[in-house]
Amino acid sequence: MQRSLLYFSYFGIAAKPARADYAATLSSWLPLSYNLMLTDAALHEYIGIWRFHLYNFLGLNNSARLPSVRQ
């Protein structure tokens, strides 16, 4: 959610966040693939936010432009 809000604000779109569902880890003595999937999804989002800020710092992001409206 944070990454999508970051990109929407970059392009000047005022998005309103809405929670869809919570994801909770499962407790077990053995490693579970479900917990690995949740960790992978969380890391994907954190790395995406970090990459956005890094690209801005290096000047690699394209300039933000609002999409043109066709008539």
PQR file of N, CA, C, O and H, with PARSE charges and radii, in Angstrom:
ATOM      1  N   MET A   1       0.819  -1.181   0.000 -0.4000 1.5000
ATOM      2  CA  MET A   1       0.000   0.000   0.000 -0.0000 2.0000
ATOM      3  C   MET A   1       0.873   1.259   0.000  0.5500 1.7000
ATOM      4  O   MET A   1       0.596   2.209  -0.732 -0.5500 1.4000
ATOM      5  N   GLN A   2       1.922   1.263   0.818 -0.4000 1.5000
ATOM      6  CA  GLN A   2       2.779   2.444   0.897 -0.0000 2.0000
ATOM      7  C   GLN A   2       3.472   2.724  -0.436  0.5500 1.7000
ATOM      8  O   GLN A   2       3.601   3.880  -0.841 -0.5500 1.4000
ATOM      9  H   GLN A   2       2.147   0.492   1.413  0.4000 1.0000
ATOM     10  N   ARG A   3       3.916   1.672  -1.114 -0.4000 1.5000
ATOM     11  CA  ARG A   3       4.608   1.859  -2.386 -0.0000 2.0000
ATOM     12  C   ARG A   3       3.657   2.401  -3.437  0.5500 1.7000
ATOM     13  O   ARG A   3       4.023   3.298  -4.196 -0.5500 1.4000
ATOM     14  H   ARG A   3       3.811   0.734  -0.785  0.4000 1.0000
ATOM     15  N   SER A   4       2.452   1.874  -3.495 -0.4000 1.5000
ATOM     16  CA  SER A   4       1.496   2.365  -4.486 -0.0000 2.0000
ATOM     17  C   SER A   4       1.111   3.817  -4.198  0.5500 1.7000
ATOM     18  O   SER A   4       0.974   4.609  -5.130 -0.5500 1.4000
ATOM     19  H   SER A   4       2.155   1.145  -2.879  0.4000 1.0000
ATOM     20  N   LEU A   5       0.934   4.177  -2.937 -0.4000 1.5000
ATOM     21  CA  LEU A   5       0.634   5.566  -2.604 -0.0000 2.0000
ATOM     22  C   LEU A   5       1.785   6.484  -2.985  0.5500 1.7000
ATOM     23  O   LEU A   5       1.562   7.612  -3.426 -0.5500 1.4000
ATOM     24  H   LEU A   5       1.045   3.533  -2.179  0.4000 1.0000
ATOM     25  N   LEU A   6       3.004   6.012  -2.821 -0.4000 1.5000
ATOM     26  CA  LEU A   6       4.179   6.787  -3.194 -0.0000 2.0000
ATOM     27  C   LEU A   6       4.191   7.072  -4.690  0.5500 1.7000
ATOM     28  O   LEU A   6       4.424   8.207  -5.105 -0.5500 1.4000
ATOM     29  H   LEU A   6       3.185   5.096  -2.463  0.4000 1.0000
ATOM     30  N   TYR A   7       3.943   6.056  -5.493 -0.4000 1.5000
ATOM     31  CA  TYR A   7       3.938   6.239  -6.946 -0.0000 2.0000
ATOM     32  C   TYR A   7       2.745   7.081  -7.404  0.5500 1.7000
ATOM     33  O   TYR A   7       2.896   7.919  -8.294 -0.5500 1.4000
ATOM     34  H   TYR A   7       3.754   5.134  -5.156  0.4000 1.0000
ATOM     35  N   PHE A   8       1.564   6.876  -6.816 -0.4000 1.5000
ATOM     36  CA  PHE A   8       0.416   7.709  -7.184 -0.0000 2.0000
ATOM     37  C   PHE A   8       0.695   9.172  -6.886  0.5500 1.7000
ATOM     38  O   PHE A   8       0.405  10.034  -7.715 -0.5500 1.4000
ATOM     39  H   PHE A   8       1.442   6.195  -6.094  0.4000 1.0000
ATOM     40  N   SER A   9       1.253   9.470  -5.717 -0.4000 1.5000
ATOM     41  CA  SER A   9       1.545  10.862  -5.373 -0.0000 2.0000
ATOM     42  C   SER A   9       2.612  11.447  -6.288  0.5500 1.7000
ATOM     43  O   SER A   9       2.590  12.646  -6.565 -0.5500 1.4000
ATOM     44  H   SER A   9       1.489   8.769  -5.043  0.4000 1.0000
ATOM     45  N   TYR A  10       3.536  10.634  -6.760 -0.4000 1.5000
ATOM     46  CA  TYR A  10       4.575  11.102  -7.680 -0.0000 2.0000
ATOM     47  C   TYR A  10       3.955  11.610  -8.972  0.5500 1.7000
ATOM     48  O   TYR A  10       4.444  12.576  -9.558 -0.5500 1.4000
ATOM     49  H   TYR A  10       3.553   9.660  -6.535  0.4000 1.0000
ATOM     50  N   PHE A  11       2.887  10.971  -9.418 -0.4000 1.5000
ATOM     51  CA  PHE A  11       2.220  11.383 -10.644 -0.0000 2.0000
ATOM     52  C   PHE A  11       1.044  12.312 -10.392  0.5500 1.7000
ATOM     53  O   PHE A  11       0.274  12.594 -11.310 -0.5500 1.4000
ATOM     54  H   PHE A  11       2.490  10.186  -8.942  0.4000 1.0000
ATOM     55  N   GLY A  12       0.893  12.789  -9.172 -0.4000 1.5000
ATOM     56  CA  GLY A  12      -0.109  13.790  -8.865 -0.0000 2.0000
ATOM     57  C   GLY A  12      -1.507  13.242  -8.700  0.5500 1.7000
ATOM     58  O   GLY A  12      -2.476  13.989  -8.834 -0.5500 1.4000
ATOM     59  H   GLY A  12       1.519  12.560  -8.426  0.4000 1.0000
ATOM     60  N   ILE A  13      -1.640  11.973  -8.416 -0.4000 1.5000
ATOM     61  CA  ILE A  13      -2.954  11.361  -8.217 -0.0000 2.0000
ATOM     62  C   ILE A  13      -3.188  11.215  -6.720  0.5500 1.7000
ATOM     63  O   ILE A  13      -2.378  10.623  -6.006 -0.5500 1.4000
ATOM     64  H   ILE A  13      -0.853  11.367  -8.306  0.4000 1.0000
ATOM     65  N   ALA A  14      -4.303  11.759  -6.257 -0.4000 1.5000
ATOM     66  CA  ALA A  14      -4.636  11.686  -4.832 -0.0000 2.0000
ATOM     67  C   ALA A  14      -5.390  10.384  -4.576  0.5500 1.7000
ATOM     68  O   ALA A  14      -6.617  10.344  -4.673 -0.5500 1.4000
ATOM     69  H   ALA A  14      -4.962  12.239  -6.836  0.4000 1.0000
ATOM     70  N   ALA A  15      -4.671   9.343  -4.258 -0.4000 1.5000
ATOM     71  CA  ALA A  15      -5.284   8.041  -3.997 -0.0000 2.0000
ATOM     72  C   ALA A  15      -5.727   7.960  -2.540  0.5500 1.7000
ATOM     73  O   ALA A  15      -5.098   8.543  -1.657 -0.5500 1.4000
ATOM     74  H   ALA A  15      -3.675   9.376  -4.179  0.4000 1.0000
ATOM     75  N   LYS A  16      -6.795   7.244  -2.305 -0.4000 1.5000
ATOM     76  CA  LYS A  16      -7.293   7.055  -0.955 -0.0000 2.0000
ATOM     77  C   LYS A  16      -7.070   5.589  -0.575  0.5500 1.7000
ATOM     78  O   LYS A  16      -7.654   4.701  -1.196 -0.5500 1.4000
ATOM     79  H   LYS A  16      -7.305   6.771  -3.023  0.4000 1.0000
ATOM     80  N   PRO A  17      -6.233   5.320   0.436 -0.5600 1.5000
ATOM     81  CA  PRO A  17      -5.942   3.930   0.791  0.2800 2.0000
ATOM     82  C   PRO A  17      -7.141   3.246   1.457  0.5500 1.7000
ATOM     83  O   PRO A  17      -7.880   3.849   2.235 -0.5500 1.4000
ATOM     84  N   ALA A  18      -7.300   1.982   1.122 -0.4000 1.5000
ATOM     85  CA  ALA A  18      -8.358   1.181   1.737 -0.0000 2.0000
ATOM     86  C   ALA A  18      -7.800  -0.210   2.022  0.5500 1.7000
ATOM     87  O   ALA A  18      -7.249  -0.856   1.131 -0.5500 1.4000
ATOM     88  H   ALA A  18      -6.700   1.492   0.489  0.4000 1.0000
ATOM     89  N   ARG A  19      -7.941  -0.660   3.241 -0.4000 1.5000
ATOM     90  CA  ARG A  19      -7.426  -1.968   3.633 -0.0000 2.0000
ATOM     91  C   ARG A  19      -8.315  -3.057   3.062  0.5500 1.7000
ATOM     92  O   ARG A  19      -9.540  -2.990   3.161 -0.5500 1.4000
ATOM     93  H   ARG A  19      -8.389  -0.135   3.964  0.4000 1.0000
ATOM     94  N   ALA A  20      -7.689  -4.060   2.464 -0.4000 1.5000
ATOM     95  CA  ALA A  20      -8.442  -5.169   1.906 -0.0000 2.0000
ATOM     96  C   ALA A  20      -8.505  -6.334   2.888  0.5500 1.7000
ATOM     97  O   ALA A  20      -9.573  -6.905   3.110 -0.5500 1.4000
ATOM     98  H   ALA A  20      -6.694  -4.114   2.384  0.4000 1.0000
ATOM     99  N   ASP A  21      -7.363  -6.686   3.476 -0.4000 1.5000
ATOM    100  CA  ASP A  21      -7.329  -7.820   4.385 -0.0000 2.0000
ATOM    101  C   ASP A  21      -6.007  -7.794   5.141  0.5500 1.7000
ATOM    102  O   ASP A  21      -5.029  -7.201   4.684 -0.5500 1.4000
ATOM    103  H   ASP A  21      -6.496  -6.222   3.296  0.4000 1.0000
ATOM    104  N   TYR A  22      -5.989  -8.431   6.280 -0.4000 1.5000
ATOM    105  CA  TYR A  22      -4.755  -8.592   7.035 -0.0000 2.0000
ATOM    106  C   TYR A  22      -4.146  -9.946   6.704  0.5500 1.7000
ATOM    107  O   TYR A  22      -4.864 -10.917   6.466 -0.5500 1.4000
ATOM    108  H   TYR A  22      -6.783  -8.912   6.651  0.4000 1.0000
ATOM    109  N   ALA A  23      -2.840 -10.004   6.692 -0.4000 1.5000
ATOM    110  CA  ALA A  23      -2.133 -11.270   6.522 -0.0000 2.0000
ATOM    111  C   ALA A  23      -1.374 -11.531   7.818  0.5500 1.7000
ATOM    112  O   ALA A  23      -0.569 -10.705   8.249 -0.5500 1.4000
ATOM    113  H   ALA A  23      -2.257  -9.215   6.885  0.4000 1.0000
ATOM    114  N   ALA A  24      -1.626 -12.658   8.423 -0.4000 1.5000
ATOM    115  CA  ALA A  24      -0.984 -13.001   9.693 -0.0000 2.0000
ATOM    116  C   ALA A  24      -0.159 -14.264   9.511  0.5500 1.7000
ATOM    117  O   ALA A  24      -0.550 -15.181   8.788 -0.5500 1.4000
ATOM    118  H   ALA A  24      -2.280 -13.328   8.073  0.4000 1.0000
ATOM    119  N   THR A  25       0.974 -14.298  10.171 -0.4000 1.5000
ATOM    120  CA  THR A  25       1.820 -15.483  10.098 -0.0000 2.0000
ATOM    121  C   THR A  25       1.226 -16.598  10.947  0.5500 1.7000
ATOM    122  O   THR A  25       0.452 -16.356  11.873 -0.5500 1.4000
ATOM    123  H   THR A  25       1.291 -13.554  10.759  0.4000 1.0000
ATOM    124  N   LEU A  26       1.602 -17.806  10.615 -0.4000 1.5000
ATOM    125  CA  LEU A  26       1.147 -18.976  11.353 -0.0000 2.0000
ATOM    126  C   LEU A  26       2.279 -19.477  12.234  0.5500 1.7000
ATOM    127  O   LEU A  26       3.430 -19.530  11.800 -0.5500 1.4000
ATOM    128  H   LEU A  26       2.231 -18.004   9.863  0.4000 1.0000
ATOM    129  N   SER A  27       1.960 -19.846  13.468 -0.4000 1.5000
ATOM    130  CA  SER A  27       2.972 -20.363  14.386 -0.0000 2.0000
ATOM    131  C   SER A  27       3.142 -21.862  14.181  0.5500 1.7000
ATOM    132  O   SER A  27       2.166 -22.599  14.043 -0.5500 1.4000
ATOM    133  H   SER A  27       1.025 -19.803  13.821  0.4000 1.0000
ATOM    134  N   SER A  28       4.398 -22.298  14.163 -0.4000 1.5000
ATOM    135  CA  SER A  28       4.682 -23.716  13.996 -0.0000 2.0000
ATOM    136  C   SER A  28       6.125 -23.973  14.412  0.5500 1.7000
ATOM    137  O   SER A  28       6.962 -23.071  14.396 -0.5500 1.4000
ATOM    138  H   SER A  28       5.191 -21.699  14.275  0.4000 1.0000
ATOM    139  N   TRP A  29       6.403 -25.224  14.786 -0.4000 1.5000
ATOM    140  CA  TRP A  29       7.778 -25.603  15.111 -0.0000 2.0000
ATOM    141  C   TRP A  29       8.602 -25.776  13.845  0.5500 1.7000
ATOM    142  O   TRP A  29       9.829 -25.687  13.887 -0.5500 1.4000
ATOM    143  H   TRP A  29       5.723 -25.958  14.799  0.4000 1.0000
ATOM    144  N   LEU A  30       7.951 -26.020  12.739 -0.4000 1.5000
ATOM    145  CA  LEU A  30       8.628 -26.217  11.460 -0.0000 2.0000
ATOM    146  C   LEU A  30       8.415 -25.002  10.566  0.5500 1.7000
ATOM    147  O   LEU A  30       7.397 -24.319  10.681 -0.5500 1.4000
ATOM    148  H   LEU A  30       6.954 -26.092  12.705  0.4000 1.0000
ATOM    149  N   PRO A  31       9.365 -24.728   9.677 -0.5600 1.5000
ATOM    150  CA  PRO A  31       9.178 -23.613   8.748  0.2800 2.0000
ATOM    151  C   PRO A  31       7.971 -23.883   7.831  0.5500 1.7000
ATOM    152  O   PRO A  31       7.764 -25.007   7.375 -0.5500 1.4000
ATOM    153  N   LEU A  32       7.192 -22.842   7.576 -0.4000 1.5000
ATOM    154  CA  LEU A  32       6.021 -22.974   6.725 -0.0000 2.0000
ATOM    155  C   LEU A  32       6.211 -22.156   5.451  0.5500 1.7000
ATOM    156  O   LEU A  32       6.739 -21.044   5.493 -0.5500 1.4000
ATOM    157  H   LEU A  32       7.360 -21.929   7.947  0.4000 1.0000
ATOM    158  N   SER A  33       5.788 -22.699   4.339 -0.4000 1.5000
ATOM    159  CA  SER A  33       5.925 -21.988   3.074 -0.0000 2.0000
ATOM    160  C   SER A  33       5.051 -20.732   3.049  0.5500 1.7000
ATOM    161  O   SER A  33       5.395 -19.757   2.382 -0.5500 1.4000
ATOM    162  H   SER A  33       5.360 -23.602   4.304  0.4000 1.0000
ATOM    163  N   TYR A  34       3.936 -20.743   3.761 -0.4000 1.5000
ATOM    164  CA  TYR A  34       3.071 -19.571   3.826 -0.0000 2.0000
ATOM    165  C   TYR A  34       3.802 -18.380   4.451  0.5500 1.7000
ATOM    166  O   TYR A  34       3.688 -17.256   3.963 -0.5500 1.4000
ATOM    167  H   TYR A  34       3.656 -21.536   4.303  0.4000 1.0000
ATOM    168  N   ASN A  35       4.543 -18.622   5.518 -0.4000 1.5000
ATOM    169  CA  ASN A  35       5.308 -17.552   6.155 -0.0000 2.0000
ATOM    170  C   ASN A  35       6.404 -17.033   5.233  0.5500 1.7000
ATOM    171  O   ASN A  35       6.692 -15.836   5.223 -0.5500 1.4000
ATOM    172  H   ASN A  35       4.636 -19.535   5.915  0.4000 1.0000
ATOM    173  N   LEU A  36       7.013 -17.922   4.463 -0.4000 1.5000
ATOM    174  CA  LEU A  36       8.031 -17.498   3.497 -0.0000 2.0000
ATOM    175  C   LEU A  36       7.405 -16.612   2.427  0.5500 1.7000
ATOM    176  O   LEU A  36       8.006 -15.621   2.013 -0.5500 1.4000
ATOM    177  H   LEU A  36       6.779 -18.894   4.471  0.4000 1.0000
ATOM    178  N   MET A  37       6.210 -16.959   1.979 -0.4000 1.5000
ATOM    179  CA  MET A  37       5.517 -16.158   0.982 -0.0000 2.0000
ATOM    180  C   MET A  37       5.205 -14.756   1.523  0.5500 1.7000
ATOM    181  O   MET A  37       5.352 -13.771   0.799 -0.5500 1.4000
ATOM    182  H   MET A  37       5.721 -17.764   2.315  0.4000 1.0000
ATOM    183  N   LEU A  38       4.780 -14.660   2.776 -0.4000 1.5000
ATOM    184  CA  LEU A  38       4.504 -13.355   3.380 -0.0000 2.0000
ATOM    185  C   LEU A  38       5.776 -12.522   3.508  0.5500 1.7000
ATOM    186  O   LEU A  38       5.758 -11.313   3.273 -0.5500 1.4000
ATOM    187  H   LEU A  38       4.660 -15.460   3.364  0.4000 1.0000
ATOM    188  N   THR A  39       6.870 -13.166   3.878 -0.4000 1.5000
ATOM    189  CA  THR A  39       8.149 -12.472   3.977 -0.0000 2.0000
ATOM    190  C   THR A  39       8.597 -11.969   2.617  0.5500 1.7000
ATOM    191  O   THR A  39       9.089 -10.847   2.501 -0.5500 1.4000
ATOM    192  H   THR A  39       6.884 -14.148   4.068  0.4000 1.0000
ATOM    193  N   ASP A  40       8.433 -12.789   1.589 -0.4000 1.5000
ATOM    194  CA  ASP A  40       8.801 -12.399   0.227 -0.0000 2.0000
ATOM    195  C   ASP A  40       7.973 -11.203  -0.235  0.5500 1.7000
ATOM    196  O   ASP A  40       8.513 -10.278  -0.842 -0.5500 1.4000
ATOM    197  H   ASP A  40       8.033 -13.701   1.684  0.4000 1.0000
ATOM    198  N   ALA A  41       6.683 -11.209   0.042 -0.4000 1.5000
ATOM    199  CA  ALA A  41       5.817 -10.099  -0.360 -0.0000 2.0000
ATOM    200  C   ALA A  41       6.212  -8.812   0.365  0.5500 1.7000
ATOM    201  O   ALA A  41       6.245  -7.744  -0.248 -0.5500 1.4000
ATOM    202  H   ALA A  41       6.245 -11.961   0.535  0.4000 1.0000
ATOM    203  N   ALA A  42       6.508  -8.902   1.648 -0.4000 1.5000
ATOM    204  CA  ALA A  42       6.905  -7.712   2.413 -0.0000 2.0000
ATOM    205  C   ALA A  42       8.238  -7.165   1.911  0.5500 1.7000
ATOM    206  O   ALA A  42       8.383  -5.953   1.752 -0.5500 1.4000
ATOM    207  H   ALA A  42       6.482  -9.769   2.145  0.4000 1.0000
ATOM    208  N   LEU A  43       9.208  -8.033   1.662 -0.4000 1.5000
ATOM    209  CA  LEU A  43      10.506  -7.582   1.151 -0.0000 2.0000
ATOM    210  C   LEU A  43      10.362  -6.944  -0.224  0.5500 1.7000
ATOM    211  O   LEU A  43      11.043  -5.966  -0.530 -0.5500 1.4000
ATOM    212  H   LEU A  43       9.090  -9.017   1.792  0.4000 1.0000
ATOM    213  N   HIS A  44       9.485  -7.488  -1.049 -0.4000 1.5000
ATOM    214  CA  HIS A  44       9.248  -6.920  -2.377 -0.0000 2.0000
ATOM    215  C   HIS A  44       8.784  -5.472  -2.259  0.5500 1.7000
ATOM    216  O   HIS A  44       9.243  -4.613  -3.012 -0.5500 1.4000
ATOM    217  H   HIS A  44       8.931  -8.282  -0.801  0.4000 1.0000
ATOM    218  N   GLU A  45       7.883  -5.193  -1.327 -0.4000 1.5000
ATOM    219  CA  GLU A  45       7.374  -3.836  -1.140 -0.0000 2.0000
ATOM    220  C   GLU A  45       8.446  -2.910  -0.576  0.5500 1.7000
ATOM    221  O   GLU A  45       8.605  -1.787  -1.055 -0.5500 1.4000
ATOM    222  H   GLU A  45       7.509  -5.890  -0.715  0.4000 1.0000
ATOM    223  N   TYR A  46       9.186  -3.366   0.437 -0.4000 1.5000
ATOM    224  CA  TYR A  46      10.235  -2.523   1.016 -0.0000 2.0000
ATOM    225  C   TYR A  46      11.334  -2.220   0.000  0.5500 1.7000
ATOM    226  O   TYR A  46      11.827  -1.093  -0.046 -0.5500 1.4000
ATOM    227  H   TYR A  46       9.058  -4.278   0.827  0.4000 1.0000
ATOM    228  N   ILE A  47      11.722  -3.180  -0.798 -0.4000 1.5000
ATOM    229  CA  ILE A  47      12.745  -2.955  -1.819 -0.0000 2.0000
ATOM    230  C   ILE A  47      12.223  -2.010  -2.897  0.5500 1.7000
ATOM    231  O   ILE A  47      12.981  -1.196  -3.423 -0.5500 1.4000
ATOM    232  H   ILE A  47      11.322  -4.096  -0.761  0.4000 1.0000
ATOM    233  N   GLY A  48      10.936  -2.109  -3.231 -0.4000 1.5000
ATOM    234  CA  GLY A  48      10.348  -1.193  -4.207 -0.0000 2.0000
ATOM    235  C   GLY A  48      10.364   0.244  -3.726  0.5500 1.7000
ATOM    236  O   GLY A  48      10.649   1.151  -4.508 -0.5500 1.4000
ATOM    237  H   GLY A  48      10.320  -2.771  -2.804  0.4000 1.0000
ATOM    238  N   ILE A  49      10.065   0.471  -2.458 -0.4000 1.5000
ATOM    239  CA  ILE A  49      10.125   1.821  -1.895 -0.0000 2.0000
ATOM    240  C   ILE A  49      11.555   2.326  -1.883  0.5500 1.7000
ATOM    241  O   ILE A  49      11.815   3.476  -2.239 -0.5500 1.4000
ATOM    242  H   ILE A  49       9.833  -0.266  -1.823  0.4000 1.0000
ATOM    243  N   TRP A  50      12.477   1.478  -1.478 -0.4000 1.5000
ATOM    244  CA  TRP A  50      13.893   1.860  -1.454 -0.0000 2.0000
ATOM    245  C   TRP A  50      14.382   2.196  -2.863  0.5500 1.7000
ATOM    246  O   TRP A  50      15.117   3.166  -3.049 -0.5500 1.4000
ATOM    247  H   TRP A  50      12.266   0.545  -1.188  0.4000 1.0000
ATOM    248  N   ARG A  51      13.980   1.404  -3.851 -0.4000 1.5000
ATOM    249  CA  ARG A  51      14.400   1.637  -5.240 -0.0000 2.0000
ATOM    250  C   ARG A  51      13.854   2.963  -5.756  0.5500 1.7000
ATOM    251  O   ARG A  51      14.561   3.687  -6.457 -0.5500 1.4000
ATOM    252  H   ARG A  51      13.383   0.616  -3.701  0.4000 1.0000
ATOM    253  N   PHE A  52      12.609   3.294  -5.420 -0.4000 1.5000
ATOM    254  CA  PHE A  52      12.035   4.571  -5.846 -0.0000 2.0000
ATOM    255  C   PHE A  52      12.879   5.738  -5.330  0.5500 1.7000
ATOM    256  O   PHE A  52      13.217   6.649  -6.086 -0.5500 1.4000
ATOM    257  H   PHE A  52      12.035   2.706  -4.850  0.4000 1.0000
ATOM    258  N   HIS A  53      13.216   5.703  -4.040 -0.4000 1.5000
ATOM    259  CA  HIS A  53      14.013   6.785  -3.459 -0.0000 2.0000
ATOM    260  C   HIS A  53      15.429   6.807  -4.027  0.5500 1.7000
ATOM    261  O   HIS A  53      15.989   7.881  -4.245 -0.5500 1.4000
ATOM    262  H   HIS A  53      12.942   4.963  -3.426  0.4000 1.0000
ATOM    263  N   LEU A  54      16.009   5.645  -4.266 -0.4000 1.5000
ATOM    264  CA  LEU A  54      17.344   5.590  -4.859 -0.0000 2.0000
ATOM    265  C   LEU A  54      17.338   6.159  -6.263  0.5500 1.7000
ATOM    266  O   LEU A  54      18.227   6.934  -6.616 -0.5500 1.4000
ATOM    267  H   LEU A  54      15.554   4.772  -4.089  0.4000 1.0000
ATOM    268  N   TYR A  55      16.359   5.794  -7.071 -0.4000 1.5000
ATOM    269  CA  TYR A  55      16.280   6.318  -8.443 -0.0000 2.0000
ATOM    270  C   TYR A  55      16.056   7.823  -8.440  0.5500 1.7000
ATOM    271  O   TYR A  55      16.598   8.525  -9.294 -0.5500 1.4000
ATOM    272  H   TYR A  55      15.636   5.164  -6.785  0.4000 1.0000
ATOM    273  N   ASN A  56      15.267   8.333  -7.497 -0.4000 1.5000
ATOM    274  CA  ASN A  56      15.107   9.787  -7.391 -0.0000 2.0000
ATOM    275  C   ASN A  56      16.430  10.444  -7.032  0.5500 1.7000
ATOM    276  O   ASN A  56      16.782  11.480  -7.594 -0.5500 1.4000
ATOM    277  H   ASN A  56      14.827   7.763  -6.803  0.4000 1.0000
ATOM    278  N   PHE A  57      17.161   9.849  -6.101 -0.4000 1.5000
ATOM    279  CA  PHE A  57      18.447  10.402  -5.679 -0.0000 2.0000
ATOM    280  C   PHE A  57      19.443  10.429  -6.836  0.5500 1.7000
ATOM    281  O   PHE A  57      20.197  11.391  -6.990 -0.5500 1.4000
ATOM    282  H   PHE A  57      16.875   9.007  -5.644  0.4000 1.0000
ATOM    283  N   LEU A  58      19.445   9.370  -7.648 -0.4000 1.5000
ATOM    284  CA  LEU A  58      20.375   9.291  -8.777 -0.0000 2.0000
ATOM    285  C   LEU A  58      19.872  10.019 -10.021  0.5500 1.7000
ATOM    286  O   LEU A  58      20.605  10.147 -11.002 -0.5500 1.4000
ATOM    287  H   LEU A  58      18.833   8.589  -7.522  0.4000 1.0000
ATOM    288  N   GLY A  59      18.624  10.500  -9.990 -0.4000 1.5000
ATOM    289  CA  GLY A  59      18.057  11.206 -11.134 -0.0000 2.0000
ATOM    290  C   GLY A  59      17.631  10.276 -12.251  0.5500 1.7000
ATOM    291  O   GLY A  59      17.579  10.694 -13.408 -0.5500 1.4000
ATOM    292  H   GLY A  59      18.028  10.396  -9.193  0.4000 1.0000
ATOM    293  N   LEU A  60      17.326   9.023 -11.940 -0.4000 1.5000
ATOM    294  CA  LEU A  60      16.969   8.056 -12.966 -0.0000 2.0000
ATOM    295  C   LEU A  60      15.468   7.950 -13.198  0.5500 1.7000
ATOM    296  O   LEU A  60      15.053   7.368 -14.201 -0.5500 1.4000
ATOM    297  H   LEU A  60      17.368   8.683 -11.001  0.4000 1.0000
ATOM    298  N   ASN A  61      14.644   8.488 -12.316 -0.4000 1.5000
ATOM    299  CA  ASN A  61      13.194   8.471 -12.536 -0.0000 2.0000
ATOM    300  C   ASN A  61      12.841   9.493 -13.599  0.5500 1.7000
ATOM    301  O   ASN A  61      13.390  10.595 -13.621 -0.5500 1.4000
ATOM    302  H   ASN A  61      14.981   8.962 -11.502  0.4000 1.0000
ATOM    303  N   ASN A  62      11.932   9.127 -14.472 -0.4000 1.5000
ATOM    304  CA  ASN A  62      11.438  10.087 -15.449 -0.0000 2.0000
ATOM    305  C   ASN A  62      10.694  11.184 -14.723  0.5500 1.7000
ATOM    306  O   ASN A  62      10.220  10.984 -13.604 -0.5500 1.4000
ATOM    307  H   ASN A  62      11.486   8.232 -14.454  0.4000 1.0000
ATOM    308  N   SER A  63      10.587  12.347 -15.353 -0.4000 1.5000
ATOM    309  CA  SER A  63       9.847  13.420 -14.718 -0.0000 2.0000
ATOM    310  C   SER A  63       8.378  13.042 -14.663  0.5500 1.7000
ATOM    311  O   SER A  63       7.850  12.418 -15.583 -0.5500 1.4000
ATOM    312  H   SER A  63      10.972  12.510 -16.261  0.4000 1.0000
ATOM    313  N   ALA A  64       7.738  13.416 -13.601 -0.4000 1.5000
ATOM    314  CA  ALA A  64       6.330  13.058 -13.409 -0.0000 2.0000
ATOM    315  C   ALA A  64       5.468  13.864 -14.375  0.5500 1.7000
ATOM    316  O   ALA A  64       5.557  15.090 -14.439 -0.5500 1.4000
ATOM    317  H   ALA A  64       8.166  13.924 -12.853  0.4000 1.0000
ATOM    318  N   ARG A  65       4.635  13.151 -15.123 -0.4000 1.5000
ATOM    319  CA  ARG A  65       3.692  13.806 -16.037 -0.0000 2.0000
ATOM    320  C   ARG A  65       2.332  13.165 -15.828  0.5500 1.7000
ATOM    321  O   ARG A  65       2.210  11.947 -15.697 -0.5500 1.4000
ATOM    322  H   ARG A  65       4.563  12.155 -15.072  0.4000 1.0000
ATOM    323  N   LEU A  66       1.334  13.998 -15.801 -0.4000 1.5000
ATOM    324  CA  LEU A  66      -0.025  13.472 -15.733 -0.0000 2.0000
ATOM    325  C   LEU A  66      -0.404  12.952 -17.112  0.5500 1.7000
ATOM    326  O   LEU A  66      -0.011  13.538 -18.120 -0.5500 1.4000
ATOM    327  H   LEU A  66       1.433  14.987 -15.908  0.4000 1.0000
ATOM    328  N   PRO A  67      -1.152  11.875 -17.171 -0.5600 1.5000
ATOM    329  CA  PRO A  67      -1.554  11.356 -18.479  0.2800 2.0000
ATOM    330  C   PRO A  67      -2.447  12.338 -19.213  0.5500 1.7000
ATOM    331  O   PRO A  67      -3.280  13.001 -18.596 -0.5500 1.4000
ATOM    332  N   SER A  68      -2.281  12.438 -20.521 -0.4000 1.5000
ATOM    333  CA  SER A  68      -3.106  13.346 -21.301 -0.0000 2.0000
ATOM    334  C   SER A  68      -4.492  12.744 -21.496  0.5500 1.7000
ATOM    335  O   SER A  68      -4.648  11.524 -21.562 -0.5500 1.4000
ATOM    336  H   SER A  68      -1.603  11.899 -21.022  0.4000 1.0000
ATOM    337  N   VAL A  69      -5.481  13.600 -21.587 -0.4000 1.5000
ATOM    338  CA  VAL A  69      -6.861  13.166 -21.760 -0.0000 2.0000
ATOM    339  C   VAL A  69      -7.207  13.245 -23.235  0.5500 1.7000
ATOM    340  O   VAL A  69      -7.079  14.301 -23.855 -0.5500 1.4000
ATOM    341  H   VAL A  69      -5.355  14.591 -21.534  0.4000 1.0000
ATOM    342  N   ARG A  70      -7.645  12.129 -23.795 -0.4000 1.5000
ATOM    343  CA  ARG A  70      -8.039  12.109 -25.215 -0.0000 2.0000
ATOM    344  C   ARG A  70      -9.495  12.515 -25.344  0.5500 1.7000
ATOM    345  O   ARG A  70     -10.340  12.131 -24.536 -0.5500 1.4000
ATOM    346  H   ARG A  70      -7.749  11.271 -23.292  0.4000 1.0000
ATOM    347  N   GLN A  71      -9.772  13.301 -26.380 -0.4000 1.5000
ATOM    348  CA  GLN A  71     -11.152  13.700 -26.627 -0.0000 2.0000
ATOM    349  C   GLN A  71     -11.563  13.343 -28.018  0.5500 1.7000
ATOM    350  O   GLN A  71     -12.700  13.604 -28.412 -0.5500 1.4000
ATOM    351  H   GLN A  71      -9.086  13.612 -27.037  0.4000 1.0000
TER
END
